[in-house]
Amino acid sequence: MTFTSFIEYLQLEKNYSIHTVTAYENDLRSFSDFCKEAYEDGNIINVHYVQIRSWIVSLVESGLQNATINRKVSSLKTYYKFLLKTKQIEITPLAKHKALKTSKKVQVPFSEKEMETVLSSMEFTDDFEGVRNKTIIEMFYATGMRRAELVNLKQSDIDYAAKTIRILGKRNKERIVPLLEKLDTQLKQYQSYRKQLDAGQKEELFLTIKGNKIYPSLVYRLINDYFSIASTKVKKSPHILRHTFATHLLNQGADLNAVKELLGHASLASTQVYTHNSLAELKNVYAKAHPRNKR
Protein backbone atom coordinates (compact mmCIF):
# COMPACT_ATOMS: atom_id res chain seq x y z
CA MET A 1 0.00 0.00 0.00
CA THR A 2 1.31 3.45 -0.88
CA PHE A 3 0.81 6.67 1.07
CA THR A 4 2.06 9.09 -1.60
CA SER A 5 -0.73 11.67 -1.39
CA PHE A 6 -0.58 11.71 2.41
CA ILE A 7 3.21 12.15 2.40
CA GLU A 8 2.89 15.03 -0.06
CA TYR A 9 0.26 16.59 2.20
CA LEU A 10 2.63 16.43 5.19
CA GLN A 11 5.51 17.90 3.18
CA LEU A 12 3.72 20.59 1.18
CA GLU A 13 0.77 21.67 3.32
CA LYS A 14 1.92 20.88 6.85
CA ASN A 15 5.59 21.75 6.17
CA TYR A 16 6.79 18.84 8.33
CA SER A 17 10.50 18.04 8.39
CA ILE A 18 11.86 15.06 6.48
CA HIS A 19 12.48 13.24 9.79
CA THR A 20 8.88 13.74 10.93
CA VAL A 21 7.48 12.65 7.57
CA THR A 22 9.65 9.51 7.62
CA ALA A 23 8.42 8.68 11.13
CA TYR A 24 4.78 9.02 10.02
CA GLU A 25 5.35 6.81 6.98
CA ASN A 26 7.13 4.16 9.08
CA ASP A 27 4.25 4.09 11.57
CA LEU A 28 1.68 3.67 8.81
CA ARG A 29 3.68 0.88 7.16
CA SER A 30 4.06 -0.84 10.53
CA PHE A 31 0.29 -0.87 11.00
CA SER A 32 -0.28 -1.93 7.40
CA ASP A 33 2.15 -4.85 7.81
CA PHE A 34 0.39 -5.87 11.03
CA CYS A 35 -3.01 -5.86 9.28
CA LYS A 36 -1.63 -7.88 6.40
CA GLU A 37 -0.23 -10.51 8.75
CA ALA A 38 -3.16 -10.61 11.21
CA TYR A 39 -6.09 -9.96 8.87
CA GLU A 40 -4.61 -10.79 5.44
CA ASP A 41 -5.29 -7.25 4.20
CA GLY A 42 -2.70 -4.47 4.28
CA ASN A 43 -5.12 -1.79 3.08
CA ILE A 44 -5.71 0.35 6.18
CA ILE A 45 -8.13 2.89 4.71
CA ASN A 46 -11.32 1.13 5.84
CA VAL A 47 -10.17 -0.58 9.04
CA HIS A 48 -12.18 -0.80 12.25
CA TYR A 49 -11.04 0.27 15.70
CA VAL A 50 -10.80 -3.37 16.82
CA GLN A 51 -7.92 -3.84 14.36
CA ILE A 52 -6.13 -0.75 15.64
CA ARG A 53 -6.68 -1.91 19.21
CA SER A 54 -5.13 -5.30 18.36
CA TRP A 55 -2.11 -3.48 16.93
CA ILE A 56 -1.80 -1.38 20.10
CA VAL A 57 -1.94 -4.55 22.24
CA SER A 58 0.84 -6.09 20.14
CA LEU A 59 2.96 -2.95 20.60
CA VAL A 60 2.43 -3.08 24.38
CA GLU A 61 3.39 -6.76 24.44
CA SER A 62 6.54 -5.98 22.46
CA GLY A 63 7.72 -3.83 25.35
CA LEU A 64 7.35 -0.36 23.83
CA GLN A 65 6.75 2.55 26.21
CA ASN A 66 3.23 4.02 26.30
CA ALA A 67 4.57 7.38 25.11
CA THR A 68 6.07 5.72 22.02
CA ILE A 69 2.84 3.86 21.30
CA ASN A 70 0.82 7.08 21.67
CA ARG A 71 3.11 8.74 19.13
CA LYS A 72 2.54 5.90 16.65
CA VAL A 73 -1.23 6.09 17.12
CA SER A 74 -0.99 9.85 16.63
CA SER A 75 0.43 9.14 13.16
CA LEU A 76 -2.68 7.09 12.40
CA LYS A 77 -4.91 9.88 13.71
CA THR A 78 -3.31 12.37 11.36
CA TYR A 79 -3.66 9.92 8.47
CA TYR A 80 -7.38 9.33 9.07
CA LYS A 81 -8.00 13.06 9.48
CA PHE A 82 -6.41 13.46 6.04
CA LEU A 83 -8.71 10.76 4.64
CA LEU A 84 -11.69 12.60 6.13
CA LYS A 85 -10.51 15.88 4.64
CA THR A 86 -10.13 14.34 1.19
CA LYS A 87 -13.50 12.56 1.55
CA GLN A 88 -11.98 9.07 1.26
CA ILE A 89 -13.73 7.99 4.48
CA GLU A 90 -16.79 9.27 6.34
CA ILE A 91 -15.70 8.55 9.92
CA THR A 92 -12.32 7.98 11.54
CA PRO A 93 -11.85 4.64 13.34
CA LEU A 94 -10.02 6.53 16.09
CA ALA A 95 -12.92 8.86 16.91
CA LYS A 96 -13.36 7.49 20.44
CA HIS A 97 -9.79 6.37 21.11
CA LYS A 98 -8.16 7.46 24.37
CA ALA A 99 -4.40 7.68 24.64
CA LEU A 100 -2.54 5.31 26.94
CA LYS A 101 -1.61 6.77 30.31
CA THR A 102 1.97 7.95 30.60
CA SER A 103 4.03 9.03 33.57
CA LYS A 104 5.25 12.60 33.26
CA LYS A 105 9.01 12.65 33.36
CA VAL A 106 10.44 15.76 34.95
CA GLN A 107 13.24 17.24 32.89
CA VAL A 108 15.74 18.52 35.45
CA PRO A 109 17.56 21.62 34.16
CA PHE A 110 21.15 22.52 34.94
CA SER A 111 21.61 24.90 37.84
CA GLU A 112 23.06 28.37 37.41
CA LYS A 113 26.16 27.12 39.22
CA GLU A 114 26.58 24.23 36.76
CA MET A 115 26.23 26.61 33.82
CA GLU A 116 28.79 28.94 35.37
CA THR A 117 31.18 26.01 35.89
CA VAL A 118 31.02 25.01 32.22
CA LEU A 119 31.12 28.49 30.69
CA SER A 120 33.45 30.31 33.10
CA SER A 121 35.55 27.75 34.97
CA MET A 122 36.02 24.92 32.48
CA GLU A 123 39.05 24.89 30.18
CA PHE A 124 38.27 24.78 26.47
CA THR A 125 41.15 24.07 24.09
CA ASP A 126 42.46 27.14 22.29
CA ASP A 127 41.76 25.81 18.79
CA PHE A 128 38.88 25.66 16.33
CA GLU A 129 37.02 22.78 18.01
CA GLY A 130 37.43 24.15 21.53
CA VAL A 131 36.18 27.62 20.58
CA ARG A 132 33.37 26.17 18.45
CA ASN A 133 32.20 23.92 21.29
CA LYS A 134 32.07 26.75 23.80
CA THR A 135 30.20 28.91 21.26
CA ILE A 136 27.62 26.16 20.76
CA ILE A 137 27.02 25.89 24.52
CA GLU A 138 26.74 29.69 24.78
CA MET A 139 24.31 29.67 21.86
CA PHE A 140 22.03 27.08 23.46
CA TYR A 141 22.02 28.81 26.83
CA ALA A 142 21.57 32.33 25.42
CA THR A 143 18.75 31.50 22.98
CA GLY A 144 17.00 28.29 24.09
CA MET A 145 17.05 27.06 20.48
CA ARG A 146 16.50 23.44 19.52
CA ARG A 147 19.35 21.21 18.34
CA ALA A 148 17.99 21.07 14.76
CA GLU A 149 17.71 24.86 14.74
CA LEU A 150 21.36 25.21 15.77
CA VAL A 151 22.55 22.66 13.21
CA ASN A 152 20.76 24.58 10.42
CA LEU A 153 21.76 28.06 11.62
CA LYS A 154 23.32 30.12 8.82
CA GLN A 155 25.92 32.87 8.83
CA SER A 156 23.33 35.31 7.52
CA ASP A 157 21.03 34.57 10.49
CA ILE A 158 23.34 36.54 12.79
CA ASP A 159 22.83 40.31 12.58
CA TYR A 160 25.74 41.79 14.51
CA ALA A 161 24.61 45.36 13.85
CA ALA A 162 21.07 44.86 15.12
CA LYS A 163 22.24 42.42 17.83
CA THR A 164 19.69 39.77 16.81
CA ILE A 165 19.57 36.13 15.72
CA ARG A 166 17.00 34.81 13.25
CA ILE A 167 15.91 31.25 14.05
CA LEU A 168 13.97 29.08 11.62
CA GLY A 169 11.90 26.73 13.79
CA LYS A 170 9.39 23.96 13.26
CA ARG A 171 7.21 24.22 10.15
CA ASN A 172 9.46 27.03 8.91
CA LYS A 173 8.20 29.39 11.60
CA GLU A 174 10.68 32.24 12.01
CA ARG A 175 11.49 34.05 15.25
CA ILE A 176 13.98 36.71 16.28
CA VAL A 177 15.89 36.54 19.56
CA PRO A 178 18.39 39.03 21.05
CA LEU A 179 22.11 38.53 20.57
CA LEU A 180 23.52 38.83 24.09
CA GLU A 181 26.86 40.58 24.57
CA LYS A 182 28.73 37.50 25.85
CA LEU A 183 27.45 35.41 22.94
CA ASP A 184 28.36 38.22 20.53
CA THR A 185 31.94 38.20 21.82
CA GLN A 186 32.13 34.40 21.69
CA LEU A 187 30.75 34.29 18.13
CA LYS A 188 33.33 36.77 16.90
CA GLN A 189 36.11 34.66 18.39
CA TYR A 190 34.66 31.58 16.70
CA GLN A 191 34.41 33.43 13.38
CA SER A 192 38.13 34.18 13.48
CA TYR A 193 38.89 30.45 13.75
CA ARG A 194 36.21 29.52 11.22
CA LYS A 195 37.86 31.70 8.56
CA GLN A 196 40.98 29.56 8.81
CA LEU A 197 39.09 26.47 7.63
CA ASP A 198 39.04 25.55 3.95
CA ALA A 199 35.24 25.69 3.99
CA GLY A 200 34.60 27.57 0.77
CA GLN A 201 31.41 29.62 0.88
CA LYS A 202 29.55 27.40 3.34
CA GLU A 203 26.37 29.10 4.57
CA GLU A 204 26.06 27.07 7.76
CA LEU A 205 27.41 28.79 10.85
CA PHE A 206 28.70 25.76 12.73
CA LEU A 207 31.08 23.42 10.93
CA THR A 208 33.17 20.34 11.63
CA ILE A 209 36.96 20.49 11.66
CA LYS A 210 36.81 19.31 8.01
CA GLY A 211 34.68 22.28 7.02
CA ASN A 212 31.42 20.36 6.65
CA LYS A 213 28.05 21.18 8.18
CA ILE A 214 27.86 20.07 11.80
CA TYR A 215 25.56 17.11 12.50
CA PRO A 216 23.09 16.33 15.35
CA SER A 217 24.95 13.42 16.99
CA LEU A 218 28.14 15.50 17.25
CA VAL A 219 26.20 18.30 18.97
CA TYR A 220 24.61 15.85 21.41
CA ARG A 221 27.95 14.23 22.18
CA LEU A 222 29.80 17.45 22.91
CA ILE A 223 27.03 18.70 25.25
CA ASN A 224 27.00 15.37 27.08
CA ASP A 225 30.80 15.29 27.37
CA TYR A 226 31.23 18.79 28.82
CA PHE A 227 28.29 18.60 31.23
CA SER A 228 29.31 15.15 32.45
CA ILE A 229 32.27 16.90 34.05
CA ALA A 230 30.20 19.66 35.68
CA SER A 231 26.95 17.85 36.53
CA THR A 232 25.79 14.58 38.09
CA LYS A 233 22.34 14.81 36.50
CA VAL A 234 21.21 11.71 34.62
CA LYS A 235 20.28 13.46 31.38
CA LYS A 236 22.68 15.90 29.77
CA SER A 237 21.59 16.97 26.31
CA PRO A 238 20.86 20.01 24.11
CA HIS A 239 17.19 19.70 25.09
CA ILE A 240 18.10 20.01 28.78
CA LEU A 241 19.88 23.25 27.89
CA ARG A 242 16.62 24.45 26.33
CA HIS A 243 14.86 23.62 29.61
CA THR A 244 17.62 25.40 31.48
CA PHE A 245 17.22 28.55 29.38
CA ALA A 246 13.47 28.69 30.03
CA THR A 247 13.71 27.81 33.72
CA HIS A 248 16.39 30.37 34.51
CA LEU A 249 14.40 33.11 32.74
CA LEU A 250 11.25 32.22 34.68
CA ASN A 251 13.17 32.05 37.95
CA GLN A 252 14.36 35.60 37.34
CA GLY A 253 10.79 36.83 36.81
CA ALA A 254 10.47 36.67 33.02
CA ASP A 255 6.91 36.78 31.64
CA LEU A 256 5.63 33.38 30.49
CA ASN A 257 4.40 34.82 27.19
CA ALA A 258 7.82 36.32 26.50
CA VAL A 259 9.48 32.95 27.14
CA LYS A 260 6.91 31.35 24.81
CA GLU A 261 7.96 33.70 21.99
CA LEU A 262 11.66 33.13 22.62
CA LEU A 263 11.21 29.35 22.52
CA GLY A 264 9.09 29.49 19.38
CA HIS A 265 6.13 27.66 20.90
CA ALA A 266 2.79 27.76 19.07
CA SER A 267 0.79 27.74 22.31
CA LEU A 268 1.28 28.74 25.91
CA ALA A 269 0.49 25.18 27.00
CA SER A 270 3.80 24.02 25.51
CA THR A 271 5.70 26.60 27.54
CA GLN A 272 3.94 25.80 30.80
CA VAL A 273 5.76 22.48 31.09
CA TYR A 274 8.80 24.49 32.14
CA THR A 275 7.04 26.18 35.05
CA HIS A 276 7.38 23.22 37.41
CA ASN A 277 11.05 24.07 37.75
CA SER A 278 10.44 27.73 38.52
CA LEU A 279 7.72 26.69 40.98
CA ALA A 280 10.39 24.84 42.95
CA GLU A 281 12.33 28.10 43.19
CA LEU A 282 9.18 29.98 44.21
CA LYS A 283 8.48 27.45 46.96
CA ASN A 284 11.99 27.97 48.28
CA VAL A 285 11.50 31.76 48.34
CA TYR A 286 8.07 31.34 49.91
CA ALA A 287 9.42 29.07 52.66
CA LYS A 288 12.12 31.57 53.55
CA ALA A 289 10.01 34.74 53.33
CA HIS A 290 6.45 34.04 54.48
CA PRO A 291 5.80 35.24 58.09
CA ARG A 292 3.76 32.11 58.93
CA ASN A 293 6.74 29.93 58.05
CA LYS A 294 9.20 31.84 60.25
CA ARG A 295 10.04 30.47 63.65
C-alpha positions in Angstrom: 0.0 0.0 0.0 1.3 3.5 -0.9 0.8 6.7 1.1 2.1 9.1 -1.6 -0.7 11.7 -1.4 -0.6 11.7 2.4 3.2 12.1 2.4 2.9 15.0 -0.1 0.3 16.6 2.2 2.6 16.4 5.2 5.5 17.9 3.2 3.7 20.6 1.2 0.8 21.7 3.3 1.9 20.9 6.9 5.6 21.7 6.2 6.8 18.8 8.3 10.5 18.0 8.4 11.9 15.1 6.5 12.5 13.2 9.8 8.9 13.7 10.9 7.5 12.6 7.6 9.6 9.5 7.6 8.4 8.7 11.1 4.8 9.0 10.0 5.3 6.8 7.0 7.1 4.2 9.1 4.3 4.1 11.6 1.7 3.7 8.8 3.7 0.9 7.2 4.1 -0.8 10.5 0.3 -0.9 11.0 -0.3 -1.9 7.4 2.2 -4.8 7.8 0.4 -5.9 11.0 -3.0 -5.9 9.3 -1.6 -7.9 6.4 -0.2 -10.5 8.7 -3.2 -10.6 11.2 -6.1 -10.0 8.9 -4.6 -10.8 5.4 -5.3 -7.2 4.2 -2.7 -4.5 4.3 -5.1 -1.8 3.1 -5.7 0.3 6.2 -8.1 2.9 4.7 -11.3 1.1 5.8 -10.2 -0.6 9.0 -12.2 -0.8 12.3 -11.0 0.3 15.7 -10.8 -3.4 16.8 -7.9 -3.8 14.4 -6.1 -0.8 15.6 -6.7 -1.9 19.2 -5.1 -5.3 18.4 -2.1 -3.5 16.9 -1.8 -1.4 20.1 -1.9 -4.5 22.2 0.8 -6.1 20.1 3.0 -2.9 20.6 2.4 -3.1 24.4 3.4 -6.8 24.4 6.5 -6.0 22.5 7.7 -3.8 25.3 7.4 -0.4 23.8 6.7 2.6 26.2 3.2 4.0 26.3 4.6 7.4 25.1 6.1 5.7 22.0 2.8 3.9 21.3 0.8 7.1 21.7 3.1 8.7 19.1 2.5 5.9 16.7 -1.2 6.1 17.1 -1.0 9.8 16.6 0.4 9.1 13.2 -2.7 7.1 12.4 -4.9 9.9 13.7 -3.3 12.4 11.4 -3.7 9.9 8.5 -7.4 9.3 9.1 -8.0 13.1 9.5 -6.4 13.5 6.0 -8.7 10.8 4.6 -11.7 12.6 6.1 -10.5 15.9 4.6 -10.1 14.3 1.2 -13.5 12.6 1.6 -12.0 9.1 1.3 -13.7 8.0 4.5 -16.8 9.3 6.3 -15.7 8.5 9.9 -12.3 8.0 11.5 -11.9 4.6 13.3 -10.0 6.5 16.1 -12.9 8.9 16.9 -13.4 7.5 20.4 -9.8 6.4 21.1 -8.2 7.5 24.4 -4.4 7.7 24.6 -2.5 5.3 26.9 -1.6 6.8 30.3 2.0 7.9 30.6 4.0 9.0 33.6 5.2 12.6 33.3 9.0 12.7 33.4 10.4 15.8 34.9 13.2 17.2 32.9 15.7 18.5 35.4 17.6 21.6 34.2 21.1 22.5 34.9 21.6 24.9 37.8 23.1 28.4 37.4 26.2 27.1 39.2 26.6 24.2 36.8 26.2 26.6 33.8 28.8 28.9 35.4 31.2 26.0 35.9 31.0 25.0 32.2 31.1 28.5 30.7 33.5 30.3 33.1 35.6 27.7 35.0 36.0 24.9 32.5 39.0 24.9 30.2 38.3 24.8 26.5 41.1 24.1 24.1 42.5 27.1 22.3 41.8 25.8 18.8 38.9 25.7 16.3 37.0 22.8 18.0 37.4 24.1 21.5 36.2 27.6 20.6 33.4 26.2 18.5 32.2 23.9 21.3 32.1 26.8 23.8 30.2 28.9 21.3 27.6 26.2 20.8 27.0 25.9 24.5 26.7 29.7 24.8 24.3 29.7 21.9 22.0 27.1 23.5 22.0 28.8 26.8 21.6 32.3 25.4 18.8 31.5 23.0 17.0 28.3 24.1 17.0 27.1 20.5 16.5 23.4 19.5 19.3 21.2 18.3 18.0 21.1 14.8 17.7 24.9 14.7 21.4 25.2 15.8 22.5 22.7 13.2 20.8 24.6 10.4 21.8 28.1 11.6 23.3 30.1 8.8 25.9 32.9 8.8 23.3 35.3 7.5 21.0 34.6 10.5 23.3 36.5 12.8 22.8 40.3 12.6 25.7 41.8 14.5 24.6 45.4 13.8 21.1 44.9 15.1 22.2 42.4 17.8 19.7 39.8 16.8 19.6 36.1 15.7 17.0 34.8 13.3 15.9 31.3 14.0 14.0 29.1 11.6 11.9 26.7 13.8 9.4 24.0 13.3 7.2 24.2 10.2 9.5 27.0 8.9 8.2 29.4 11.6 10.7 32.2 12.0 11.5 34.1 15.3 14.0 36.7 16.3 15.9 36.5 19.6 18.4 39.0 21.1 22.1 38.5 20.6 23.5 38.8 24.1 26.9 40.6 24.6 28.7 37.5 25.8 27.5 35.4 22.9 28.4 38.2 20.5 31.9 38.2 21.8 32.1 34.4 21.7 30.8 34.3 18.1 33.3 36.8 16.9 36.1 34.7 18.4 34.7 31.6 16.7 34.4 33.4 13.4 38.1 34.2 13.5 38.9 30.4 13.7 36.2 29.5 11.2 37.9 31.7 8.6 41.0 29.6 8.8 39.1 26.5 7.6 39.0 25.6 4.0 35.2 25.7 4.0 34.6 27.6 0.8 31.4 29.6 0.9 29.6 27.4 3.3 26.4 29.1 4.6 26.1 27.1 7.8 27.4 28.8 10.8 28.7 25.8 12.7 31.1 23.4 10.9 33.2 20.3 11.6 37.0 20.5 11.7 36.8 19.3 8.0 34.7 22.3 7.0 31.4 20.4 6.7 28.1 21.2 8.2 27.9 20.1 11.8 25.6 17.1 12.5 23.1 16.3 15.3 25.0 13.4 17.0 28.1 15.5 17.3 26.2 18.3 19.0 24.6 15.8 21.4 28.0 14.2 22.2 29.8 17.5 22.9 27.0 18.7 25.3 27.0 15.4 27.1 30.8 15.3 27.4 31.2 18.8 28.8 28.3 18.6 31.2 29.3 15.1 32.4 32.3 16.9 34.0 30.2 19.7 35.7 27.0 17.9 36.5 25.8 14.6 38.1 22.3 14.8 36.5 21.2 11.7 34.6 20.3 13.5 31.4 22.7 15.9 29.8 21.6 17.0 26.3 20.9 20.0 24.1 17.2 19.7 25.1 18.1 20.0 28.8 19.9 23.3 27.9 16.6 24.4 26.3 14.9 23.6 29.6 17.6 25.4 31.5 17.2 28.5 29.4 13.5 28.7 30.0 13.7 27.8 33.7 16.4 30.4 34.5 14.4 33.1 32.7 11.2 32.2 34.7 13.2 32.0 38.0 14.4 35.6 37.3 10.8 36.8 36.8 10.5 36.7 33.0 6.9 36.8 31.6 5.6 33.4 30.5 4.4 34.8 27.2 7.8 36.3 26.5 9.5 33.0 27.1 6.9 31.4 24.8 8.0 33.7 22.0 11.7 33.1 22.6 11.2 29.4 22.5 9.1 29.5 19.4 6.1 27.7 20.9 2.8 27.8 19.1 0.8 27.7 22.3 1.3 28.7 25.9 0.5 25.2 27.0 3.8 24.0 25.5 5.7 26.6 27.5 3.9 25.8 30.8 5.8 22.5 31.1 8.8 24.5 32.1 7.0 26.2 35.0 7.4 23.2 37.4 11.1 24.1 37.8 10.4 27.7 38.5 7.7 26.7 41.0 10.4 24.8 43.0 12.3 28.1 43.2 9.2 30.0 44.2 8.5 27.5 47.0 12.0 28.0 48.3 11.5 31.8 48.3 8.1 31.3 49.9 9.4 29.1 52.7 12.1 31.6 53.6 10.0 34.7 53.3 6.5 34.0 54.5 5.8 35.2 58.1 3.8 32.1 58.9 6.7 29.9 58.1 9.2 31.8 60.3 10.0 30.5 63.7 
